[in-house]
Amino acid sequence: MLSEPRRRRILEWLQEEGSARVRDLAAAFQVSEVTIRQDLERLEAEGQVTREHGGAFLNTVPQQVGALTLQHSQNMEKKRQIGALAASLVGEGETLILDAGSTTTEVALRLRERRGLTVITTALNIALILGAVPGMAVHMPGGQFKAPTLSLSGDASVDYFQNILAGKLFLATAGVAPEAGLTYPSFADLQLKQAMIRAASRVYLVADSTKINKTSFTRLSSLEVVHTFITDDGISDRDAQEFERRGIEVLVTR
């Protein structure tokens, strides 16, 4: 991998995890630790990260956590439209899982008028959005707090979903492509997302059209785990037809 794409992937990793060790990045990207240190030096010079002994951390984390805001705030109008369409598919009294992320947050914001919902989420901000709604039961797993995504992760979170039975999962992604499938910036949440998928009867992928034909660092699965893909009108007819050919219902905002 060339240096510029690698640095972009490293930054995406840090935006997902908050921090990383040099040795872990070197192993993941299959380059020397010297190369990774040079990449981190460049990212630090750009004001993106701060290096520390053996690794680096994302500069924006303290502000994000303090304000309960997420790192990925691009294409918000598209995400709001997707959130509204996704929420319209939820009826009263359902049990559902909401993944962490900016698009799933938009789904949560539009569920506040529902009554009798049981919502399981790994996202602290989503729990705060829905937790005060009368008649809304909100559950969270245990686990390790991930600051950039305001979410819980780790083995305890994975174990929590082993005995969960939910009707719907609204799943976020960093990239979705016919051949690569669902991809994410780091390894950390792959087992957790797989556990959420197994716990749900129907999986709704919610992602704006800029994620289509984009690949991130790690692969979660093929597209066969997705039942419905909810996206915006930036999707091309060709891409929509390809997803449908693979057995996925495609819902497009208007």
Secondary structure in CASP SS format (residue, H / E / C, confidence):
PFRMAT SS
TARGET T0000
AUTHOR 0000-0000-0000
METHOD secondary structure of the structure
MODEL  1
M C 1.00
L C 1.00
S H 1.00
E H 1.00
P H 1.00
R H 1.00
R H 1.00
R H 1.00
R H 1.00
I H 1.00
L H 1.00
E H 1.00
W H 1.00
L H 1.00
Q H 1.00
E H 1.00
E H 1.00
G C 1.00
S E 1.00
A E 1.00
R E 1.00
V H 1.00
R H 1.00
D H 1.00
L H 1.00
A H 1.00
A H 1.00
A H 1.00
F H 1.00
Q C 1.00
V C 1.00
S C 1.00
E H 1.00
V H 1.00
T H 1.00
I H 1.00
R H 1.00
Q H 1.00
D H 1.00
L H 1.00
E H 1.00
R H 1.00
L H 1.00
E H 1.00
A H 1.00
E C 1.00
G C 1.00
Q C 1.00
V E 1.00
T E 1.00
R E 1.00
E E 1.00
H C 1.00
G C 1.00
G E 1.00
A E 1.00
F E 1.00
L E 1.00
N C 1.00
T C 1.00
V H 1.00
P H 1.00
Q H 1.00
Q H 1.00
V H 1.00
G H 1.00
A H 1.00
L C 1.00
T C 1.00
L C 1.00
Q C 1.00
H C 1.00
S C 1.00
Q C 1.00
N C 1.00
M H 1.00
E H 1.00
K H 1.00
K H 1.00
R H 1.00
Q H 1.00
I H 1.00
G H 1.00
A H 1.00
L H 1.00
A H 1.00
A H 1.00
S C 1.00
L C 1.00
V C 1.00
G C 1.00
E C 1.00
G C 1.00
E C 1.00
T E 1.00
L E 1.00
I E 1.00
L E 1.00
D C 1.00
A C 1.00
G C 1.00
S H 1.00
T H 1.00
T H 1.00
T H 1.00
E H 1.00
V H 1.00
A H 1.00
L H 1.00
R C 1.00
L C 1.00
R C 1.00
E C 1.00
R C 1.00
R C 1.00
G C 1.00
L C 1.00
T E 1.00
V E 1.00
I E 1.00
T E 1.00
T C 1.00
A E 1.00
L H 1.00
N H 1.00
I H 1.00
A H 1.00
L H 1.00
I H 1.00
L H 1.00
G H 1.00
A C 1.00
V C 1.00
P C 1.00
G C 1.00
M C 1.00
A E 1.00
V E 1.00
H E 1.00
M C 1.00
P C 1.00
G C 1.00
G C 1.00
Q E 1.00
F E 1.00
K E 1.00
A C 1.00
P C 1.00
T C 1.00
L C 1.00
S E 1.00
L E 1.00
S E 1.00
G C 1.00
D H 1.00
A H 1.00
S H 1.00
V H 1.00
D H 1.00
Y H 1.00
F H 1.00
Q H 1.00
N H 1.00
I C 1.00
L C 1.00
A E 1.00
G E 1.00
K E 1.00
L E 1.00
F E 1.00
L E 1.00
A C 1.00
T C 1.00
A C 1.00
G E 1.00
V E 1.00
A E 1.00
P C 1.00
E C 1.00
A C 1.00
G E 1.00
L E 1.00
T E 1.00
Y E 1.00
P C 1.00
S C 1.00
F C 1.00
A C 1.00
D C 1.00
L H 1.00
Q H 1.00
L H 1.00
K H 1.00
Q H 1.00
A H 1.00
M H 1.00
I H 1.00
R H 1.00
A H 1.00
A E 1.00
S E 1.00
R E 1.00
V E 1.00
Y E 1.00
L E 1.00
V E 1.00
A C 1.00
D C 1.00
S H 1.00
T H 1.00
K H 1.00
I E 1.00
N C 1.00
K C 1.00
T C 1.00
S C 1.00
F C 1.00
T E 1.00
R E 1.00
L E 1.00
S E 1.00
S C 1.00
L H 1.00
E H 1.00
V H 1.00
V C 1.00
H C 1.00
T E 1.00
F E 1.00
I E 1.00
T E 1.00
D C 1.00
D C 1.00
G C 1.00
I C 1.00
S C 1.00
D H 1.00
R H 1.00
D H 1.00
A H 1.00
Q H 1.00
E H 1.00
F H 1.00
E H 1.00
R H 1.00
R C 1.00
G C 1.00
I C 1.00
E E 1.00
V E 1.00
L E 1.00
V E 1.00
T C 1.00
R C 1.00
END
